[in-house]
Each structure stands twice: as structure tokens, then as C-alpha cells.
Amino acid sequence: MRRPRLYSTLSLNKNKPDLAQVLAGDATLAEAIQKDASGADVIISRTKTVNPQDLLSSHQMEKLLATLKAQYELVIIDTPPIMAVVDAALIAQKVDTTVYVARWTTTPREVIGNGLKQLAKFNVRLAGLVLSQVDLQSRKQYGYDDYSYYYGQYRNYYTN
């Protein structure tokens, strides 16, 4: 809601109602949901919102999450970085569990540690940490010359 980009990354219709409009009561959930290329249902955030923390901490957000939980097996909410603004903590308090995502070799360890401490302050249920954009080729320096170390017997489950 502060720096929305997902709609352009997923090539979604930017003219459909967005999350802020749903939370403000200006659009319905059904009007806002659209399908991405994989067939997943997505609600975009397309414009910067003046008061995202008010909308995210609202009763409407709680109702929306309850509705989504009843309709879907899995709901993923993409938030800004925990250390940047309070939005991530507000959402993390309302969901079943949180996954902390950090970019490999880019996010400093201290920032990750401080982010995890911040989530702990808000009593967030943390499922784990995911490192994104890991360069497996760079792991050769540790003696792993191919992907067999990572995939082993499971390589047959993956396709190219």
C-alpha cells in the first residue's frame, strides 16, 4: 500500500479495485479479486495509500482476513519490510503464522536479527525464515560442484 508493484510484476489489471478500496468499503471482495497467470486469486494494491496503518489495523481488515480464511486453504499477504514501517507487524498480528523472507547476500544479518526481534515484540507466530534469490552456483566455493548436494535423491521430483 506504500510502494505497490505486485500488479505490474504479475501483469494484472490495474483498473480493478484494490485492497484499499475493499477495506474502505468502496468495492467488494468479488470485484477486487483477479486471477494471475498461475490461476491464483490476487487482490492488488495499486496506489499509494495515505493511511495504510489505519486500514490494516481496522475491523474491516479483520473481517476480510476471516472471509479469506473461510474461502481459501492458503492466504499469502505480501508486506513491506518489518524494519521499514509498522505495516508488516500489524498484519503479522492478525494472521495464523508469518514467514520472514530475506534476500540472500543482500539483507544484512543484523537487519534480519532486528526484524526477528521486532516480530517477537509484537508476539507474532513465526513459521520460519526463507532466504530468497539464493545463487546456488556461488556455493561451489564450499566444494559443492553441482546441485546433487541440495537435491540428492529428490532431483527426480524436479523438472527443468
C-alpha positions, 0 to 999 in steps of 0.5 A: 500500500506504500510502494505497490508493484505486485500488479505490474510484476504479475501483469494484472489489471490495474483498473480493478479495485484494490485492497484499499478500496475493499477495506474502505468499503468502496468495492467488494471482495468479488470485484477486487479479486483477479486471477494471475497467470498461475490461476491464483486469486490476487487482490492488488494494491495499486496506489499509494495509500495515505493511511495504510496503518489505519486500514490494516489495523481496522475491523474491516481488515479483520473481517476480510482476513476471516472471509479469506480464511473461510474461502481459501486453504492458503492466504499469502499477504505480501508486506513491506519490510518489518524494519521499514514501517509498522505495516508488516507487524500489524498484519503479522498480528492478525494472521495464523503464522508469518514467514520472514523472507530475506534476500540472500547476500543482500539483507544484512544479518543484523537487519534480519536479527532486528526484524526477528526481534521486532516480530517477537515484540509484537508476539507474532507466530513465526513459521520460519525464515526463507532466504530468497534469490539464493545463487546456488552456483556461488556455493561451489566455493564450499566444494559443492560442484553441482546441485546433487548436494541440495537435491540428492535423491529428490532431483527426480521430483524436479523438472527443468 
